[in-house]
Amino acid sequence: MMEEKFIRGFRKYGNNIEDKPLINEILEEIIDLSNYYLTFVERSKKLVSMAKNPLTRSSALRKNIIKLLT
């Protein structure tokens, strides 16, 4: 299904999809959000793995979420 959509879009826009300013901005935003999410996941994993007991783990995770959201 996704391949069909990609093929239709490629046929419609050809190689000029990057020339469309709105598409380019959307792609940049997706990349930025993806990088932010990956950073969040890696920090959360690190904090959780460092914690020794479940209460400390949830506390560390909560602190990391607050830190990243502010």
N, C-alpha and C positions, 0 to 999 in steps of 0.2 A: 504494500500500500504506500509506504513512504517512498519507495523507489519510483513508483509511478508518479507521485507528486513531484519528486525531484526531476524526473525526465520531462514532465510537462512544463515545469518552471524553467528548466534549462532550454527547452525548445522555444519558449516564449521570450525569454530574456537573453539567451545565448551567453556569450562571454562578458556581456556588459552589466551583469548583475551588481558588480562592485561599483559601477558608475552611478548607480541610483543612490542619492544621498541618504534617503530615509532607510533603505535596506542596510547601508553601511553603518549608520548610527545604531540601528537595532542589533546588528551583529556585534558591534563593539560593546554594547550594553550587556548582551548575553555573555560575552567573554569575561567582562568585569564581574558580573554576578557569579559566574562559574568559579572564577578564581577566589572570590570572597567566600563562597560556600566551601570550597576545598580547604581553604585556610582554616575555616571554622571547624570542619570535621577533623583535620589533623590536630589542631590544638585541643579539641575535646578528647580525642583518643589519647593524647599524651597525658592530659590531666587525669583522666580516668585510670589509665594504666599505672600512674604514679601513686594513686590512692590505695591504702591498704585495706580499708573496710568499706562496706556499702554506703554508710552514712557520709563518710568523707568523700566518696566518689560522687554522690549526688550533690554534695555541697560544692565540690570542685567544678562539676559540670554546670551548676547553676551560676557560679561566679563567672565562668567562662562565657556563658550566654549573655549575662548582663554586660560584661566587659566588651564583647563584640558588638552588642546592639547599641551601645552608647558612644 
